[in-house]
């Protein structure tokens, strides 16, 4: 039989040796390395894991990233024959000095702790330290919506030491622009990520002094196709729908009024829906210009029919007075005064078979209807019918007001011209 020997339990053999090797208990780690000397350089690099959300209403963004710090603390140096580093979890972080970097203008942030604290500490024999953590932070982003939704936004995540000024701690990007890495799978539903880059500068506080501040800048370009389908296309259809009333009979009051009111209310609903998902800014946005101009076009189409209806009423009142005057002043026996408009039936035409034209109202006084004074004639029936077609038929004006005719050209032409200017300016 084989006799198996137990391997020595290295965890038992090295129990307590880590603290002794790093000499954690022999130093005061409440003070920074090289306390009293020059500023300690702390390099930083970041790997962005995801951009979780961009909120226009709250003007903020949420980002998950790996934040890494590099510095040298000779108090943590240890002898090593193979020059290999030692790696620890978050429990050792509480016993040593680490940079007090925080996120400027952050609203919420936390270190992930599932299944354990996502913190790593790596110490090299010469005292160099790598400190890494996985953080999700929600930070403020000052957005300009003057070109919304045809806009680009630039947001920044800012890192800075909370307690140590530039005389004690020099915060810098470890490898310049190469210090910022991004996951290739990062994508957003409403934005296209155009560029990530890093910058740094000094920040001054009147009470405490100058601090090194690092910036993670990224530029976002908004996708326009969603807003074309949800906002611009419906608004354009409502404007075009309001033009249908120009081809409806001016005497069809319920049809034209209901069409105008419906388009006005629909445009109001679209404007309210867009503004509900936006912050209450005090300046005009690009989408506001388009929607309100469209609303004005729809509203003017309603006013256009109000003008047509009013002028038609005034014209009918004048014609009624003319009809009364001719009916009282006719002196020819067997005469008959009739009011004809563009909508007369064949029976009405046949009823005129026994009459010929005697007097007519001057043409400038009857744009839509005419008063015809007909007297009896001894001509044959065929001659009387030809006279009716030759005189009465040519003078009956179609039942369309001149304002409707001009509106069919002016409204579409003006709206197309507005669209050309709008998209050339904001695109």
C-alpha positions, 0 to 999 in steps of 0.5 A, spaced: 500 500 500 502 506 498 503 511 504 501 518 502 504 524 506 500 530 507 502 537 504 504 542 508 498 547 509 501 554 507 496 558 510 497 555 516 505 556 515 504 563 513 499 565 518 500 572 520 506 573 516 503 578 511 503 583 516 510 582 518 512 582 511 509 589 509 510 591 516 503 595 517 503 595 524 510 599 524 508 605 521 503 610 521 499 610 515 494 616 517 500 620 513 501 620 506 508 617 504 514 622 504 510 626 509 513 633 509 517 632 503 515 634 495 508 632 493 507 624 492 505 623 484 499 618 484 498 616 476 491 614 474 488 610 469 480 608 467 477 603 463 470 605 462 465 598 462 459 602 460 455 608 459 448 606 463 444 612 462 443 619 459 438 623 463 435 630 459 430 631 465 435 630 470 441 633 466 446 627 469 449 620 466 451 614 469 457 610 468 461 604 470 468 604 470 474 601 473 478 606 477 486 604 478 491 608 482 499 608 482 503 610 487 509 608 491 510 607 498 516 605 501 513 603 507 510 597 504 516 595 500 518 588 502 524 583 500 523 578 495 528 573 491 523 573 485 521 580 484 513 578 484 508 582 487 503 580 492 495 581 491 490 583 496 483 584 497 479 590 500 481 588 507 488 590 507 486 597 504 483 599 511 490 598 514 494 602 509 494 609 506 490 610 499 489 616 495 482 620 497 480 621 490 473 623 489 468 624 483 467 632 483 459 634 481 457 626 483 450 625 485 451 618 487 456 613 487 458 606 490 463 601 489 460 594 487 460 589 493 457 582 489 459 577 491 465 581 495 468 588 495 470 589 488 477 592 490 484 589 489 491 591 492 497 589 488 504 591 492 511 590 489 517 589 492 520 596 491 513 599 494 509 600 488 502 600 489 496 598 484 489 600 487 483 598 483 476 598 484 470 597 480 465 604 481 458 606 478 457 613 479 452 618 477 454 625 475 452 632 473 452 634 466 451 641 463 447 640 457 445 645 452 438 643 448 438 649 444 439 644 438 435 639 441 434 633 438 439 635 433 444 636 438 451 634 440 452 633 448 459 633 451 459 631 458 465 630 463 467 625 469 472 629 474 476 626 479 480 630 484 483 629 491 479 631 497 484 633 502 491 633 499 492 640 495 497 640 489 503 641 494 501 634 497 499 630 492 500 630 484 494 627 481 496 625 473 494 621 467 499 615 468 499 614 460 496 621 457 490 619 453 492 612 453 490 612 460 483 611 458 480 605 455 473 603 453 469 597 452 468 596 444 461 594 446 459 600 449 452 603 446 446 607 447 439 607 445 439 615 443 446 617 442 452 615 438 458 616 442 463 620 438 469 621 442 473 619 449 479 623 451 482 626 457 484 632 460 487 635 466 488 642 470 488 645 476 482 647 480 482 653 485 478 653 492 478 660 496 478 656 502 483 651 501 487 652 495 489 649 489 488 641 487 489 637 481 483 635 477 482 630 472 477 630 466 474 624 463 470 627 457 466 624 452 462 627 446 455 624 444 451 625 438 443 624 438 440 619 434 435 623 430 431 617 427 427 616 433 424 623 433 423 623 426 418 618 427 415 620 433 415 628 433 417 631 426 413 626 421 406 626 425 407 634 426 408 634 418 402 630 417 397 634 421 399 640 417 398 637 411 391 634 414 389 641 415 390 643 408 385 638 406 379 643 408 381 648 402 378 643 398 372 642 402 366 646 400 365 652 403 358 651 405 360 644 409 361 648 415 361 642 420 366 638 416 371 644 415 370 646 423 371 639 425 377 638 421 381 644 423 379 643 431 382 636 430 388 638 427 389 644 432 388 639 438 393 634 435 398 639 435 397 641 442 398 634 444 404 633 440 407 639 443 405 637 450 408 630 450 415 633 447 416 638 453 414 633 458 420 629 457 424 635 457 427 639 462 424 646 463 429 650 460 428 658 459 430 658 452 427 655 445 429 649 443 430 647 435 424 642 436 420 648 439 421 652 433 418 646 428 412 644 432 410 651 434 411 654 427 407 647 425 402 649 430 401 656 427 400 653 420 394 649 423 391 655 426 392 659 420 388 654 416 382 655 421 382 662 421 382 662 413 376 658 413 373 663 418 375 669 413 372 665 408 365 664 412 365 671 414 366 674 407 361 669 404 356 671 409 357 678 407 356 677 400 350 673 401 347 679 404 349 684 399 346 679 394 339 678 398 339 686 397 340 686 390 335 681 389 330 684 393 331 691 389 330 687 382 324 684 384 321 690 386 323 694 380 321 690 374 317 693 369 316 688 364 310 683 364 311 676 365 318 677 368 321 673 373 327 674 377 331 668 379 338 667 384 343 662 381 349 659 383 354 654 381 350 648 384 343 648 380 340 642 377 337 640 371 330 641 373 332 648 375 335 649 368 329 646 364 325 651 369 328 657 365 326 654 358 321 659 357 325 665 359 331 669 356 336 674 359 334 681 360 338 684 365 344 682 369 347 684 375 354 687 373 359 682 373 364 686 379 358 685 384 357 678 383 363 674 384 360 667 386 352 668 385 348 672 380 341 675 379 338 674 372 332 677 370 328 673 365 323 675 361 318 671 356 320 670 349 316 667 343 322 663 341 322 656 340 324 651 346 330 649 342 332 657 341 331 658 349 335 652 351 341 654 347 340 661 350 340 659 357 347 655 356 350 660 352 349 666 357 347 663 364 352 657 364 358 662 362 357 666 368 355 662 374 362 662 378 364 655 381 362 655 389 370 656 391 372 662 394 378 666 392 381 665 399 381 658 398 384 658 391 390 662 394 391 658 400 392 651 396 398 654 393 401 659 399 400 654 405 404 648 402 409 653 398 411 657 405 411 650 409 416 647 404 420 654 404 420 653 412 423 646 412 428 648 407 431 653 412 430 649 418 434 643 416 439 647 413 440 651 419 440 645 424 442 639 421 
